[in-house]
Amino acid sequence: MPPARVEVGTALLVVGFPLGFHDLLHHMPVVRHAILASSFGLRFQGQGYFLTDARTHRGTSGAPVIMRMPDAGERHGDLPWRLLGVHSARLDLGTRDLALDEALGLNCVWYADILSTLTEG
C-alpha cells in the first residue's frame, strides 16, 4: 500500500499521558489533537524530526503521533492509523522575550523511520 500524502496542516493525534494523567479505571491514555506544522519528509533544520502544533505537557515525550489514513476501511484488513513518529519535546526560541512573547506552541516529533537508529546501542 503506498503511503498517503502528509501535507502541512494535516490533522494528527498524540496518544499519551500528559502530566501522568490517564483513565485510572481502564488504564487508558488520553488523545490530544495536533496539526502538522512543517513539511513532512523534509527533516526540519536537517534533523530527524518534523514539527507539530499541539498543546503538550511534561510526560508526553515518547507518545506516538499518528494520522488517520484517508482511505481507511476501504480495503479489508487495513489499519486505519499510520504512525508518523514519536513526540520528543516542545520547541521554543532561546531569543524569545519571556515577558512579552508567548511560547511558540510547537513540538519536535522524531520520524518513525529513524527510531531504530536512535535506539541502537
N, C-alpha and C positions, 0 to 999 in steps of 0.2 A: 504494500500500500504506500503510495507516495505521500510524503509529509504535506500537511496543509500549510498554506502560506500563513505566516505570522506577521501581521502588519502592526506598525506603531498605532496605538490606540486600542488594540485587541484586548478584550476583557479576559482577565486571568483570575485564578483563585490561589490564595495562600492558606494552606491547611496546617494549623499548628496549635501551640499552647502559649499564647501571649501572656506574659507575666505569670505563667504556670496555670492560667485559667483554662478550665475544661468542664465538660459534663461529668460531675463526680459520680452520678448514679451509673451511667453507661460507659464511663471512661473514654469518651469520645472527644476529639479535638474540635476547635471552632474554625470557621472558614471566614477569611477576610477577602474582600473584593480588591482587585488590583488592575491597573492598566499598564500595558507595555509602553514604556517611556523612551526607549531608544531602539534603533534598528536591530531587529533580531537577525543574528547571523554575522553581524559586524561586531567584533569584540570591542566593547566600549573602552576608549583610551588605550586600545591594543591589549587589554587584559582579557581574562577568561570569563567575563561576566557581561550581562546586559542590565538595564535599569528598569525598575517598575516604579509607578506612582501609587503608593498604598500607605495606609495608616498601619504601622507596625510598632511593636513594643519589644522590650527585652524578653527573651525567651522564644522569639520567633526564628532565631538562627537555626538552620537545619531543616526548616519547614519546606515541604515540596511546593513548587509553584507549577500549577497545571493549567491547561487550556482545554475547554470542551471542543471536541472535533466537530466542525460544521456539518459533516455528513454522518455523524454517529448514529448507529442504529439502522442505517440503510443496508448494510451488509451483515449477515448473520455472523456472530462471533466477534465483531469489532468492539473494542473497548471504547467507551465514549470520551475518555480523557487521554491527554498527551502530557507527559512530564517534560517540562521545558528546562527546569533547573531547580536549584536549592537556594532558598533565601540565605544570604550571608550577613548583611549588615545594612544599617541606614547610612546614607551618604550625605555629607554636609560639606560646606565650604569652610576652609580654615580662615578665609578672609572675611567671612560674614560678621557684621556688627551685631553682636548678641543683643544689644539694647534696641536696635532699630529694625533688624531684619528677621523675618520668620525663618525657621528651618526649611530646607528645600522639600522635604517630604518624599525624597527619592531613596530607592533601595538598590543594593547590588545583589544580583542573583547569578550564582555560578551556573554555567551551561551544563546540562545533564551529560553531554558527551565528554566532558573533561573530569567528571567526578572520579573516575578510576585513576586518573593521573594524580589528582590531589590526595588520594588515599593510599597510594603506593608507598611503601616504606622501605 
